[in-house]
């Protein structure tokens, strides 16, 4: 529909066909041609807009100009909540601001990147908790680089080639219609490589080169952006000591309660062979 007839309460303008207004589809063609030209590179939108909206845009625009309308079309999938489409009518609707009260938005970003943008993604708190754990794995690898011992006598000549492999694999994934799921897989492989790398001493140049490449690839996806902070508040350290004493006394309920209290403060407790340690969420 290029022109809609006048309806009560709607804006309207005179035309050869009577008073009315432009149809939704022609509005978009007119705006895109005004600001982007008769042909432009990328047109996006939800899967639900392919028919009739985008098909109508193509028909009327290319019919008017005789030129391609958009070179690339990127249609995003739906967000489902516990296997149901998110909608106000189902009562499962929430905003990014709502979910930010429960989860760090970097974890939300990573969760959305686990699926190709064209595919639906199923949101659940169980999956979000798994994502938080996965994000922490990427941070743990980054932090271990900062703790890597330095030995300038080590032969690190093979490091640049190994880093190039990760970059090439990452680029291949992103060039494959923004395959962020595979790109994340490369980052986790890189993190595992770093965990092994950091167990030995290396030259300062090699360590800094690995840091830079890891930051570069994570940065493309907007991940691992927080600075490393080794100092923890005295209150958090005191609670960690209190949990240690509770575990000695086999007061598991108290130990669990302290763990939850630390979580609310933004800290996770990691039990290691060297004792319990704090990590920032």
C-alpha angles and dihedrals in degrees: 000000000000096000130026122207119243117278128189113273095014126110114254142181133202117262140163086266096050132268116329145106139262117276119250093253097051090049090062094047091050094048095046093048091048095051105023105027132242092302125029136174112244132025118183138185145126124301088248091065097060091089123065103350105051094034089054091048090054094046097049097038097047090041089056099043106023087225133108110274102209128002097210132026121203115188118183125215128236129271109236123198113216089338094312125105110258110250139146091236091062092047093235096107122123138157132235087255089058095050091046088069089066105029138032108256091232087065090049089052091051091048091055090049092057090080130049109262091241093058128076115256122212114220121206133150090240090058091045091053089052089050092052089053091049092049090051088055089059091049092047091056090049092050093049089059088061090054096047113125118241123233116165091194093067119108104235096163092123095057099084092054091050091050091050090056091057092047093049093048091048092049091048090054094048091046088055095083091297094303094190093168091063090041089057088050089057090051091053090049088050090050091052090050090051092051089057093041092053094056090074133050119262140179116278091241092054093049092049091047091053091047091052095048093046091050091046096055096041089047092060088066095037093247134137090023099143119099119247109260117188098175116088126194115264089239091058093047090049090053090049089054090047090053090051090055092046090054091049088054089046089239093148095169092058092045091052091047091053090049089054091047090053090048090055088052090054100261133116123205115229115195109210136169087262093053136270118326134187124239127185115242 
